[in-house]
Amino acid sequence: MSEKPQGYFGKLLVADCETSGLHFNQDDPSFNPETGETYQAVSWGLVVTDTKTFKVLDALYVEIKHDGVSLWNDKAEQVHGMSQDYLEQNGMSEEDAAIEIGEFILKHFGTGIVRCAGHNFASFDIWYMRRLMRKFGIMFKTGNRFVDTNSIGFNCYETYTSDALFDMMGVVREDHNAMEDAMACVKVLQNTRHIYNTILG
């Protein structure tokens, strides 16, 4: 059996969230340090894949009630289509969501480092994940390496938005849905790996 290369990891967590809004021009788009105001994640799509073929091994989708404190932006609601009333009826509490996400990640990654991927995940989604999980003391280790489909799209396909990239991958979306977008990122990874293997294989 060949020795695994340095930095090897066998599973990847591909994730996407929809939120109640964002603070522009902040390192952490979920938080405004000048006012203390926050936005929250209102849904998460999490997909675990292997790192050879990016075959889907497991998936989790959660919708989360508004916490009653975070800001709510009507434009964000227009993007994802979930109202506060809808989430109150169909979502779970932040604590229940954090526990379910934590158990899902523990099942697949144990207590080690979780390698994460997504579209702008390192500059956007991870901040909302940290805000949610740390609130209940169960944040997992991510390390400092992330797989970004935005960079792949720009470098390999000359696209500048998720809509353009996902359209190129044949993904049809009526609304921005966290699970659909996470699966779209998986398709980008699968197609890019297939092209690489075809050319260099």
Secondary structure by P-SEA (a helix, b strand, c coil): ccccccccccbbbbbcccccccccccccccccccccccccccbbbbbbbbccccccccbbbbbbcccccccccaaaaaaccccaaaaaaccccaaaaaaaaaaaaaacccccbbbbbcccccccaaaaaaaaaaaaccccccccbbbbaaaaaacccccccaaaaaaaaccccccccaaaaaaaaaaaaaaaaaaaaaacc
